[in-house]
């Protein structure tokens, strides 16, 4: 079982997450994606869907991993899907949590693309470092991660904030460009791998319309929408999240 975190996160995301039934039958593999947490920090131009996918395929070959259950959150779901589409021999099942399918939901930030040379400067990194130094500055933005703002008082929020602070500006901007330009819709009809999709109904980061779109376009999918839940269902609604996996045919 290979678990992939999303944008500005880390493999620490999975430490407390329970995956009933699957944990009895599979060995977990996790990693910090390039640019995140303890991994190397490549330059801005490295961050493409193809480069991420090639690295994951190499990771699987290095550890001789086949018949994988791929679990991905957010941008990690996009990477899981692309790996399954390009290397189907490696994957037996998919569990996608608030996955990204195409980047149209970020169109309102397109003006940033024209400012790339201005944004990716040392002074911008200094401003980001200042932002990360004062945790209370993150609260208004991070409130979008949850349906219940009380989640900002939890250890889960502090972990997510710490992961964000370990990402340089090149990673943040590179991931944004990757997601904005991604579009897997033309390829989803040939996805023949059993897929469970879990999303929060109040997700304001990756709208649950992305999950509905995947369920509509790809065969062999199950979709579970969790009420009163934002972008991190395993944190905000852990019981409902665990129940969705336990009841799915993908976990059997």
C-alpha positions as CSV (number, residue, x, y, z in Angstrom):
1,X,0.0,0.0,0.0
2,X,1.6,3.3,-1.2
3,X,0.2,6.5,0.4
4,X,0.8,9.8,-1.3
5,X,0.3,13.1,0.5
6,X,-0.9,16.3,-1.4
7,X,0.4,19.8,-1.9
8,X,2.5,21.3,0.9
9,X,2.0,18.3,3.1
10,X,4.2,15.3,4.1
11,X,4.2,11.6,4.8
12,X,3.5,12.5,8.5
13,X,-0.1,13.1,7.3
14,X,-0.7,9.3,7.4
15,X,0.8,8.6,10.9
16,X,-2.6,8.6,12.7
17,X,-4.9,7.6,9.9
18,X,-6.5,4.2,10.2
19,X,-7.3,2.1,7.2
20,X,-9.3,-0.8,8.5
21,X,-9.1,-4.2,6.8
22,X,-6.4,-2.9,4.4
23,X,-3.8,-2.7,7.3
24,X,-4.2,-6.4,8.0
25,X,-3.3,-7.4,4.5
26,X,-0.9,-4.8,3.2
27,X,2.5,-3.3,4.2
28,X,2.5,0.6,4.2
29,X,4.9,2.6,2.1
30,X,5.1,6.4,2.4
31,X,7.4,9.1,1.2
32,X,7.9,12.8,1.2
33,X,7.4,14.0,-2.3
34,X,10.2,16.2,-3.8
35,X,10.0,19.7,-2.5
36,X,8.3,18.6,0.7
37,X,9.4,18.0,4.2
38,X,12.6,16.0,4.3
39,X,13.0,15.4,0.6
40,X,15.3,17.3,-1.8
41,X,14.0,20.7,-3.0
42,X,14.2,20.7,-6.8
43,X,14.0,23.9,-8.9
44,X,10.7,25.3,-10.1
45,X,10.9,23.7,-13.5
46,X,11.0,20.2,-12.1
47,X,7.4,20.3,-10.9
48,X,5.4,18.6,-13.7
49,X,3.0,15.8,-13.6
50,X,5.3,13.7,-15.7
51,X,8.3,14.2,-13.4
52,X,6.2,13.2,-10.3
53,X,4.8,10.2,-12.1
54,X,8.3,9.0,-13.3
55,X,9.7,9.3,-9.8
56,X,6.8,7.3,-8.3
57,X,7.3,4.6,-11.0
58,X,11.0,4.5,-10.1
59,X,10.1,4.2,-6.4
60,X,7.9,1.2,-7.1
61,X,10.6,-0.5,-9.2
62,X,13.3,0.2,-6.6
63,X,11.2,-1.6,-3.9
64,X,9.8,-4.1,-6.3
65,X,6.2,-3.0,-5.6
66,X,3.4,-4.4,-7.8
67,X,-0.3,-5.0,-7.1
68,X,-0.4,-1.8,-5.2
69,X,-3.3,-0.2,-3.3
70,X,-2.6,3.4,-4.1
71,X,-4.0,5.9,-1.6
72,X,-3.7,9.6,-2.4
73,X,-5.0,12.9,-0.9
74,X,-5.7,16.0,-2.9
75,X,-2.8,16.5,-5.4
76,X,-1.6,13.1,-4.3
77,X,-4.9,11.7,-5.8
78,X,-4.0,13.3,-9.1
79,X,-0.6,11.6,-8.9
80,X,-2.2,8.3,-8.1
81,X,-4.5,8.6,-11.0
82,X,-1.8,9.4,-13.5
83,X,0.4,6.6,-12.2
84,X,-2.5,4.2,-12.6
85,X,-3.2,5.4,-16.1
86,X,0.4,5.3,-17.3
87,X,1.6,2.2,-15.3
88,X,-1.5,0.1,-14.8
89,X,0.6,-3.0,-14.2
90,X,1.7,-1.5,-10.8
91,X,-1.8,-0.8,-9.4
92,X,-4.6,-3.1,-8.2
93,X,-6.8,-0.6,-6.4
94,X,-7.2,3.1,-5.8
95,X,-8.4,5.0,-2.8
96,X,-8.6,8.7,-3.6
97,X,-9.4,11.4,-0.9
98,X,-10.5,14.8,-2.2
99,X,-8.7,14.1,-5.5
100,X,-7.8,16.7,-8.1
101,X,-8.9,15.7,-11.7
102,X,-8.4,19.0,-13.6
103,X,-7.3,22.4,-12.6
104,X,-10.2,24.5,-13.7
105,X,-11.2,25.3,-10.1
106,X,-8.0,27.4,-9.7
107,X,-8.7,29.6,-12.7
108,X,-9.3,32.6,-10.4
109,X,-5.6,32.5,-9.6
110,X,-4.4,32.6,-13.2
111,X,-3.0,36.1,-12.7
112,X,-0.3,34.5,-10.6
113,X,1.1,32.7,-13.7
114,X,2.0,35.9,-15.4
115,X,3.8,37.1,-12.3
116,X,6.1,34.0,-12.0
117,X,9.3,35.9,-12.4
118,X,8.2,38.5,-9.9
119,X,6.9,36.0,-7.3
120,X,9.8,33.5,-7.4
121,X,12.4,35.9,-5.9
122,X,14.4,35.8,-2.7
123,X,12.3,38.7,-1.2
124,X,9.1,36.6,-1.7
125,X,10.7,33.7,0.1
126,X,11.5,36.0,3.0
127,X,7.9,37.2,3.1
128,X,6.7,33.5,3.1
129,X,9.2,32.7,6.0
130,X,7.7,35.7,8.0
131,X,4.2,34.4,7.3
132,X,5.2,30.9,8.6
133,X,6.9,32.3,11.7
134,X,3.6,33.7,13.0
135,X,1.1,30.8,13.3
136,X,-1.9,33.1,13.8
137,X,-1.4,34.5,10.3
138,X,-2.3,31.1,8.8
139,X,-5.6,30.8,10.5
140,X,-7.8,32.8,8.0
141,X,-6.4,30.8,5.1
142,X,-6.3,27.4,6.8
143,X,-9.9,27.8,7.9
144,X,-10.7,26.8,4.3
145,X,-9.4,23.3,5.1
146,X,-12.2,22.5,7.5
147,X,-16.0,22.7,7.7
148,X,-15.7,23.2,11.5
149,X,-13.4,26.1,12.4
150,X,-12.7,24.5,15.8
151,X,-10.4,22.1,13.9
152,X,-7.9,25.0,13.9
153,X,-7.3,24.2,17.6
154,X,-6.2,20.6,16.9
155,X,-2.8,18.9,16.6
156,X,-3.8,18.0,13.1
157,X,-3.9,21.6,12.1
158,X,-0.6,22.3,13.7
159,X,0.9,19.4,11.8
160,X,-0.5,20.7,8.5
161,X,0.9,24.1,9.3
162,X,4.3,22.7,10.1
163,X,4.3,20.8,6.8
164,X,3.4,23.9,4.9
165,X,6.2,25.8,6.5
166,X,8.8,23.3,5.3
167,X,7.9,23.9,1.6
168,X,9.9,26.6,-0.2
169,X,8.2,29.0,-2.6
170,X,9.4,27.0,-5.6
171,X,7.5,24.0,-4.4
172,X,4.3,25.9,-3.7
173,X,4.3,27.7,-7.0
174,X,5.5,24.6,-9.0
175,X,2.6,22.6,-7.5
176,X,0.1,25.3,-8.3
177,X,1.2,25.4,-12.0
178,X,1.1,21.6,-12.2
179,X,-2.4,21.4,-10.8
180,X,-3.8,24.4,-12.8
181,X,-2.5,22.8,-16.0
182,X,-3.6,19.2,-15.3
183,X,-6.6,17.7,-17.0
184,X,-7.1,13.9,-16.8
185,X,-10.7,14.0,-18.0
186,X,-9.9,12.7,-21.6
187,X,-8.2,9.6,-20.1
188,X,-10.5,8.5,-17.3
189,X,-12.7,6.3,-19.4
190,X,-9.9,3.8,-19.8
191,X,-9.2,3.5,-16.1
192,X,-10.0,-0.1,-15.3
193,X,-8.9,-0.2,-11.7
194,X,-11.4,-0.4,-8.8
195,X,-11.5,3.0,-7.3
196,X,-13.0,4.4,-4.0
197,X,-13.4,8.2,-3.9
198,X,-14.0,9.9,-0.6
199,X,-14.6,13.7,-0.3
200,X,-16.0,16.2,2.1
201,X,-19.2,17.9,1.1
202,X,-18.0,21.3,2.4
203,X,-14.5,21.0,0.8
204,X,-13.4,24.6,-0.1
205,X,-9.9,23.6,-1.3
206,X,-10.7,21.0,-3.9
207,X,-14.5,21.1,-4.5
208,X,-16.3,17.8,-4.3
209,X,-17.4,18.4,-7.9
210,X,-14.0,17.0,-8.8
211,X,-14.8,13.8,-7.1
212,X,-18.3,13.6,-8.7
213,X,-16.6,14.2,-12.1
214,X,-14.2,11.3,-11.6
215,X,-17.1,9.0,-10.5
216,X,-19.0,10.0,-13.7
217,X,-16.1,9.6,-16.1
218,X,-14.3,6.5,-14.8
219,X,-15.8,3.0,-14.6
220,X,-15.5,0.8,-11.5
221,X,-15.7,3.7,-9.0
222,X,-17.5,4.2,-5.7
223,X,-18.1,7.7,-4.4
224,X,-18.7,8.6,-0.7
225,X,-19.4,12.2,0.2
226,X,-19.0,12.9,3.9
227,X,-21.3,15.5,5.4
228,X,-20.1,18.3,7.7
229,X,-16.6,17.8,6.3
230,X,-13.9,19.8,4.5
231,X,-10.7,18.9,2.8
232,X,-9.3,16.6,5.5
233,X,-12.0,14.0,6.1
234,X,-9.7,11.6,7.9
235,X,-9.1,14.4,10.5
236,X,-12.5,16.0,10.6
237,X,-14.7,13.0,10.4
238,X,-12.5,10.0,11.2
239,X,-15.3,7.6,12.1
240,X,-17.2,8.3,8.9
241,X,-13.9,8.1,6.9
242,X,-13.0,4.7,8.4
243,X,-16.6,3.4,7.8
244,X,-16.4,4.5,4.1
245,X,-13.3,2.4,3.6
246,X,-14.5,-0.6,5.6
247,X,-17.8,-0.8,3.7
248,X,-16.2,-0.4,0.3
249,X,-15.6,-3.3,-2.1
250,X,-12.2,-1.8,-2.8
251,X,-11.1,-2.7,0.7
252,X,-12.1,-6.3,0.4
